[in-house]
Amino acid sequence: MFMKKLFLYLLALPLLILLLASCHNEEDDFIDKPDPKSLIIKGVARTSGGQPLSNIEVKLDFREASLVATKVRHKAKATTDKDGRYIMFFNLSDEEFKSLTTFVGDVSVSYNLQLTLDLTKLDDNKYLLPIDDTGVRDPKEKKLFYYAYRPQGGLQLGRVYEENIFIPCKQLVNVRVESNGTINEKDKFAVRNRVKYGLESQMPDQFDTEGGLVDFYRPVTLKNAHSQLIQVTCAVAEGSKIVLYRIPEGEYNYKTFSSEVEVPVAPIGDLLLRTY
């Protein structure tokens, strides 16, 4: 009986592999030049200091997804030039436009535009990148994903949309942690850096976000001491703030563990975090 089941399994395996492969389909749907109905997305990529960022690849896909199949049409792509500028254009069929702007009646199928920022060519020693967010989730790629991208003002044929990109530089800062109580060295700690990041109009999907800002978590080690110095990598940007988080021993969620302080763009000495 076992050998019979094994034979049937081996017999069905190639068909299963073929079926799974056919469930995901990708195709190019680029256009050479825009027409009156084309949608145009353009913008500038900069750091917090206004320096242009070149070699960021911007991609836009139309995705139709269900529980059993995914269809992806690559609509547009562009790369920022030496001045940080990019422009891309694409067309939507009547069916695609309708599926994105009206309820089509089938809740088992989702239709979205996905915008991706590929930051692979940026220097990870100089710029704050998704791989710097390591304290809460698994390490990320050097990409930002906007799985349900919606341009500002709603989707309209023949319209030009401006989408600027913000990727700050990073710096290593000294942070003094002061505590009036006991620190359990078996707890887990991380410093959260909250900062403006990515597209100006939308938040990337693989991060914690709040109030239009993106959270980066970096794990740190603390000793049971009233005063200690740690070093943390964080964004060089106006409004960049850090705060200490803690997971108590035996628990699973981070909790705020200190006051929040703003990180100056120009270093001025040690920053101070006081624990609760």
TATATA-V379880 format. One line per field, one symbol per residue. ss: DSSP state (h for helix, s for strand, l for the rest). A space follows every 50 residues. Layout:
ss->???
//
This chain:
ss->lhhhhhhhhhhhhhhhhhhhhhlsssssllllllllllssssssssllll lsllllsssssssssllllsssssssssslllllsssssslllhhhhhhh hllllllllsssssssssllllllllsllhhhllllllllllssssllll lllllllllsssllssllsssssssssslllllllllssssssssllssl lllllllsssllssssssssllllllssssssssssllllssssssslll llllssssssssllllllllsssssl
//
